[in-house]
């Protein structure tokens, strides 16, 4: 079993090691999370513990050795019996041990799928947190840039106030905008710290989170039926439940075989002392009894009938759980697909709106600086530009999270 543990560990984590050479920092964070996350380690150890059950149930019962010493020695024709020893080995009904091994192996495989499920959940959480951290970083940069724009407009307004061209109210209104934006900036910084803590805990390691200057937009196939069919076949929860169904089917076989007779085969040896009063043939000859055979007949059937029924009901329960799980997967996949499509539309929309808002703001600032017109429009357009910039980045992140969630459902 030690060799099995080593082999399984190498197989499970070999694919993680391949990610080290990937260019994306996110891939490296997934490697760190896979190696360090305590919950993932717990799930893997739970699987290894379940594998240790296989040799326990697939081995013959320990043989029984008995020894007896005669205080009052019974006399026989060839001498008095002094002591005896016997060895007995019990054999269960044919195929019982293999059926027990099959059931234990299937339960262990179900644990392995639970490990894969925990790994998929961990990877999705790491990706989701990373994408949200990227958005916060971009939001901070965008907000800071818009603060600088407002400061520029404020200086322009202040010059006009000194020249007596515009009212001091223009400056005050810009200061109000700056104060609100500065408060929003501080909130974003607080949220960034929250995400840093969450990311560190997911990896169970202190890391400096590196993000790209711009986030690439991920895609997945929009053939919903094909993707959904793949999810229903490959999802880790589905696989785990199916393994449990098979395990309980094996348990039913075990229960039936336990209701069959079992056999014991043994050997007995009795030590006989020499007679001193007579010298009969075979005087003092020890007694060897082989084979000694006994049969255990399971007469009381209620126990075995209950065991069969228990396994059957557990199997039916898992069938219902499987059906419910597949229904839930279809629901969440459809919702995720809608969110993916919506994010895709929003990326296109807000990219166009951002470009138009930027052009409009440039024109309005020039208009205000030369003709003292459209001050209200300058402030309104600045707010719109900020909104469109943030919404575009948010849409990119939402789409990538939707792709990551699809990978999670697929058990990748």
C-alpha atoms as one frame of an Amber mdcrd trajectory, in Angstrom:
protein
   0.000   0.000   0.000   2.921   2.385   0.586   3.935   1.917  -3.039   0.348
   2.589  -4.100   0.306   5.845  -2.106   3.526   6.989  -3.754   2.265   6.159
  -7.242  -1.075   7.876  -6.693   0.608  10.972  -5.274   2.846  11.230  -8.334
  -0.124  10.776 -10.688  -2.319  13.287  -8.880   0.218  16.070  -8.709   2.191
  15.508 -11.914  -0.179  17.707 -13.877   0.279  20.479 -11.319   4.008  20.413
 -11.819   3.613  20.923 -15.559   1.947  24.282 -14.888   5.116  25.711 -13.420
   6.401  26.370 -16.914   3.235  28.237 -17.942   3.484  31.963 -18.596   0.408
  33.011 -16.641   0.979  33.846 -12.957  -2.487  32.412 -12.327  -1.281  28.941
 -13.347   1.535  29.185 -10.822  -0.939  30.204  -8.116  -2.983  27.101  -8.927
   0.144  24.995  -8.427   0.759  26.572  -5.017  -2.879  26.090  -3.999  -2.846
  22.429  -5.091   0.253  21.738  -3.006  -0.603  23.760   0.102  -4.362  24.005
   0.584  -5.201  22.119   3.822  -8.713  21.089   2.767  -7.359  19.536  -0.427
  -4.755  17.641   1.606  -7.503  16.433   3.943  -9.586  15.139   1.025  -6.585
  13.329  -0.447  -5.723  11.715   2.893  -9.350  10.669   3.264  -9.058   8.913
  -0.089  -5.830   7.168   0.937  -7.481   6.068   4.200 -10.391   4.588   2.225
  -7.913   2.648   0.060  -6.503   1.063   3.225  -9.921  -0.510   3.783  -9.526
  -2.749   0.719  -6.948  -5.215   2.148  -8.828  -5.260   5.453 -12.018  -6.675
   3.942 -10.364  -8.806   1.265  -8.364 -11.050   3.587  -9.334 -14.329   5.234
 -10.149 -14.229   8.961  -7.245 -14.973  11.269  -6.817 -18.703  11.994  -7.729
 -19.936  15.473  -5.293 -21.945  17.567  -6.466 -23.709  20.710  -4.504 -25.649
  23.339  -5.884 -27.906  26.049  -4.167 -29.665  28.953  -5.904 -32.567  30.662
  -5.770 -32.267  34.456  -7.630 -35.547  34.756  -6.103 -37.512  31.901  -8.616
 -39.634  29.993  -7.361 -43.183  29.474  -7.385 -44.770  26.052  -6.328 -48.199
  24.846  -2.912 -46.883  23.855  -2.358 -44.562  26.813  -3.553 -41.492  28.686
  -4.227 -38.271  26.798  -2.079 -35.471  28.271  -2.718 -32.383  26.088  -4.012
 -31.432  22.671  -3.633 -28.567  20.212  -5.755 -27.622  17.192  -5.576 -25.115
  14.324  -8.757 -23.946  12.544  -9.144 -21.688   9.471 -12.529 -20.234   8.511
 -13.452 -19.786   4.826 -16.411 -17.557   3.866 -18.793 -18.333   1.001 -17.322
 -18.299  -2.472 -16.757 -14.775  -3.829 -17.537 -12.965  -0.565 -14.036 -11.575
  -0.121 -13.886 -10.319  -3.719 -17.302  -8.691  -3.338 -16.142  -6.936  -0.151
 -13.006  -5.746  -1.919 -15.067  -4.437  -4.828 -17.332  -2.476  -2.482 -14.390
  -0.994  -0.554 -12.574  -0.092  -3.782 -15.660   1.670  -5.158 -16.133   3.636
  -1.938 -12.466   4.669  -2.197 -13.007   5.770  -5.797 -15.943   7.853  -4.612
 -13.566   9.498  -2.122 -11.148  10.141  -4.953 -13.895  11.915  -6.904 -14.621
  13.968  -3.782 -10.960  14.944  -3.810 -11.290  15.975  -7.462 -14.415  17.950
  -6.581 -12.551  19.772  -3.815  -9.711  20.464  -6.252 -12.130  21.888  -8.837
 -13.794  24.058  -6.184 -10.400  25.284  -4.991  -9.232  26.117  -8.510 -12.447
  28.003  -9.246 -12.132  29.969  -6.001  -8.522  30.866  -6.816  -9.472  31.972
 -10.356 -12.529  33.922  -9.199 -10.568  35.720  -6.477  -7.733  36.460  -8.904
 -10.107  37.957 -11.492 -11.870  40.040  -8.848  -8.495  41.234  -7.563  -7.600
  42.258 -11.110 -10.832  44.242 -11.355 -10.159  46.031  -8.062  -6.649  46.941
  -9.216  -8.003  48.268 -12.507 -10.799  50.110 -10.706  -8.239  51.788  -8.438
  -6.141  52.820 -11.454  -9.187  54.083 -13.383 -10.541  55.984 -10.379  -7.149
  57.535  -9.720  -6.897  58.575 -13.372 -10.361  60.185 -13.215  -9.340  62.019
 -10.039  -6.466  63.527 -12.004  -8.911  64.556 -14.752 -11.093  66.274 -12.161
  -8.061  67.985 -10.655  -7.215  69.319 -14.132 -10.775  70.602 -14.594 -10.636
  72.109 -11.095  -7.455  74.038 -11.915  -9.050  75.265 -15.141 -12.153  76.391
 -13.225 -10.016  78.085 -10.572  -8.234  80.137 -13.242 -11.582  81.212 -14.647
 -12.832  82.146 -11.172  -9.771  84.352 -10.605 -10.443  85.993 -13.964 -14.044
  86.576 -12.937 -15.333  84.550 -15.871 -17.203  81.836 -13.952 -18.709  81.439
 -10.500 -16.868  79.899  -7.528 -19.670  77.331  -7.517 -17.943  75.537 -10.396
 -14.874  74.898  -8.259 -16.961  73.803  -5.295 -18.958  71.352  -7.385 -15.755
  69.846  -8.736 -14.402  69.510  -5.188 -17.568  67.649  -4.234 -16.996  65.248
  -7.142 -13.372  64.805  -6.090 -14.354  64.061  -2.478 -16.868  61.398  -3.515
 -14.397  59.811  -5.897 -11.645  59.862  -3.266 -13.987  58.097  -0.830 -14.764
  55.494  -3.493 -11.030  55.027  -4.033 -10.474  54.286  -0.329 -13.292  51.735
  -0.374 -11.665  50.006  -3.334  -8.373  49.823  -1.442 -10.140  48.203   1.525
 -11.731  45.627  -0.774  -8.315  44.941  -2.263  -6.978  44.053   1.183  -9.939
  41.711   1.774  -9.193  39.884  -1.469  -5.490  39.643  -0.623  -6.352  37.895
   2.654  -8.756  35.521   0.913  -6.229  34.720  -1.820  -3.475  34.052   0.724
  -5.728  31.687   2.677  -6.735  29.787  -0.447  -3.076  29.227  -1.294  -2.115
  28.796   2.372   0.961  30.791   1.416   1.911  34.454   1.454   2.383  35.581
  -2.147   2.592  38.845  -4.020  -0.347  38.849  -6.430   0.807  39.712  -9.929
  -1.785  40.804 -12.456  -1.424  41.686 -16.143  -1.865  45.206 -17.494  -4.928
  44.001 -19.386  -6.969  40.858 -18.931  -7.415  38.543 -21.878 -11.009  37.593
 -22.571 -11.679  33.850 -22.278 -14.227  31.948 -24.346 -15.908  28.556 -24.382
 -18.082  26.725 -26.877 -21.622  28.033 -27.063 -22.930  24.626 -28.116 -24.886
  24.336 -24.893 -26.070  20.773 -25.451 -22.547  19.490 -26.090 -21.133  21.261
 -23.048 -24.021  20.167 -20.827 -23.670  16.529 -21.939 -19.979  16.710 -21.073
 -20.788  18.191 -17.657 -23.308  15.446 -16.860 -20.705  12.819 -17.788 -17.554
  14.323 -16.290 -18.665  16.329 -13.264 -16.865  15.136 -10.140 -20.010  15.109
  -7.991 -21.793  12.980 -10.588 -18.854  10.573 -10.739 -18.714  10.313  -6.949
 -22.423   9.509  -6.680 -22.184   6.923  -9.465 -19.282   5.257  -7.660 -21.358
   5.116  -4.471 -24.252   3.572  -6.380 -21.942   0.838  -7.660 -20.488   0.405
  -4.170 -23.917  -0.146  -2.634 -24.724  -2.619  -5.423 -21.586  -4.525  -4.365
 -22.676  -4.232  -0.725 -25.938  -5.904  -1.723 -23.957  -8.781  -3.210 -21.882
  -8.934  -0.017 -25.027  -9.134   2.116 -26.409 -11.984   0.009 -23.157 -13.944
   0.225 -22.934 -13.366   3.976 -26.254 -15.201   4.224 -24.593 -18.310   2.784
 -22.835 -20.983   4.881 -19.192 -20.585   5.842 -16.721 -23.428   6.289 -13.899
 -24.133   8.694 -11.071 -26.582   8.052  -8.593 -27.532  10.750  -6.081 -29.982
  12.117  -5.894 -31.453  15.617  -3.060 -33.111  17.535  -3.360 -35.007  20.869
  -0.373 -36.106  22.920  -0.743 -39.619  24.431   1.473 -41.025  27.207   2.855
 -44.615  27.135   1.079 -47.238  29.183   3.286 -48.870  31.824   0.940 -51.615
  32.854   0.509 -53.079  29.373   2.225 -52.947  26.046  -0.589 -52.857  23.443
   0.076 -52.180  19.750   0.729 -48.454  19.061   1.370 -47.919  22.750   1.678
 -44.143  23.447   0.978 -43.230  19.859  -0.170 -39.614  19.494  -3.429 -38.823
  17.742  -3.468 -36.671  14.594  -6.847 -35.585  13.251  -6.911 -34.054   9.748
  -8.951 -32.649   8.306 -11.413 -31.336  10.826 -14.345 -29.727   8.982 -17.186
 -27.619  10.357 -19.977 -25.627   8.718 -21.577 -22.437  10.018 -25.205 -22.287
   8.883 -26.844 -18.825   8.979 -30.261 -19.913  10.235 -31.459 -16.559  11.555
 -32.273 -14.803   8.288 -33.669 -11.482   9.533 -30.211  -9.987   9.895 -29.167
 -10.840   6.340 -32.493  -9.787   4.833 -32.111  -6.420   6.603 -28.541  -6.049
   5.295 -29.696  -6.684   1.717 -32.549  -4.218   2.098 -30.237  -1.612   3.632
 -27.831  -1.808   0.687 -30.708  -1.674  -1.797 -32.268   1.387  -0.130 -28.908
   3.153  -0.002 -28.479   2.474  -3.700 -31.940   3.921  -4.419 -31.104   6.950
  -2.310 -27.972   7.573  -4.359 -29.989   7.230  -7.564 -32.292  10.011  -6.358
 -29.312  12.121  -5.282 -27.802  11.636  -8.737 -31.006  12.739 -10.439 -31.259
  15.818  -8.216 -27.584  16.655  -8.775 -27.967  16.485 -12.549 -31.060  18.710
 -12.379 -29.119  21.217 -10.270 -26.190  21.123 -12.682 -28.484  21.863 -15.612
 -29.976  24.811 -13.719 -26.678  26.388 -12.697 -25.160  25.757 -16.135 -28.050
  27.539 -17.841 -27.725  30.466 -15.422 -23.968  30.580 -15.983 -24.448  30.523
 -19.778 -26.826  33.475 -19.507 -24.279  35.376 -17.429 -21.547  34.517 -19.958
 -23.628  35.805 -22.877 -24.620  38.914 -20.952 -20.993  39.662 -20.088 -20.029
  39.235 -23.741 -22.660  41.780 -24.803 -21.630  44.202 -22.061 -17.984  44.099
 -23.145 -18.960  45.212 -26.640 -21.423  47.835 -25.376 -19.233  49.476 -22.756
 -16.166  49.460 -25.001 -18.116  51.492 -27.552 -19.591  53.721 -24.850 -16.162
  54.331 -23.293 -14.669  55.475 -26.593 -17.604  57.771 -27.302 -17.592  59.183
 -23.766 -13.870  59.905 -23.961 -14.292  61.791 -27.241 -17.278  63.699 -25.880
 -15.425  64.648 -22.687 -12.418  65.940 -24.650 -14.722  68.109 -26.759 -16.610
  69.399 -23.702 -13.419  70.293 -21.833 -12.203  72.288 -24.838 -15.607  73.963
 -25.066 -15.529  74.856 -21.371 -11.981  76.164 -21.526 -12.727  78.478 -24.482
 -16.377  79.446 -24.225 -17.231  78.686 -20.566 -20.030  76.417 -21.787 -21.331
  73.001 -20.846 -19.845  72.807 -17.346 -22.667  70.548 -16.197 -22.097  68.349
 -19.218 -18.392  68.123 -18.397 -19.162  66.715 -14.943 -21.868  64.395 -16.251
 -19.671  63.078 -19.048 -16.779  62.552 -16.636 -19.039  60.421 -14.456 -20.209
  58.463 -17.502 -16.642  57.872 -18.650 -15.731  56.505 -15.228 -18.805  54.271
 -15.254 -18.104  52.883 -18.735 -14.445  52.243 -17.950 -15.337  50.310 -14.811
 -18.224  48.450 -16.434 -16.046  47.307 -19.324 -13.461  45.825 -16.965 -16.227
  44.300 -14.841 -17.778  42.664 -17.905 -14.390  41.145 -18.874 -13.959  39.748
 -15.375 -17.535  38.425 -15.284 -17.026  36.611 -18.582 -13.765  35.037 -17.407
 -15.416  33.945 -14.158 -18.223  32.349 -16.185 -15.628  30.409 -18.201 -13.865
  29.358 -14.981 -17.182  28.185 -13.539 -17.827  26.118 -16.678 -14.419  24.462
 -16.182 -15.422  23.755 -12.594 -18.678  22.125 -13.702 -16.750  20.054 -16.247
 -14.401  18.850 -13.520 -11.334  20.202 -15.300
